Amino acid sequence: MTKEEFLKGKSFRLNRSYIGKDITFSTDKDNSYLSEEFRGKDNKVLFSKHIMNIEHIGTKRIKCFTFVLDTRVNKTIYYKDMIEVPEEDNI
């Protein structure tokens, strides 16, 4: 996935063993936070929820953060690790 596709709000997957196949991610229209999307058997988004705030959008990665029990948790996600969800599935 490219930075431009990310900024347009296209849904993407992360190839991690602990993330289910029915979960994708996207950004809001202002690119201020990441949402986790839960998909049904037909691959349509059933619902989504806010998971992390976006602190910085760079040329190769984004830096995000959230708080868990009053502790700040930082995460860096590289565009090369984002797998774009095909447009027909991105409903």
Protein Blocks (a to p, Z undefined) as FASTA:
>chain_A
ZZklmmnopacddddfklcfkbccdddfkopaccdddddfkopafbdcdfbdcfbdcfkb
ccddddeehiacdddddfklpccddfklmZZ
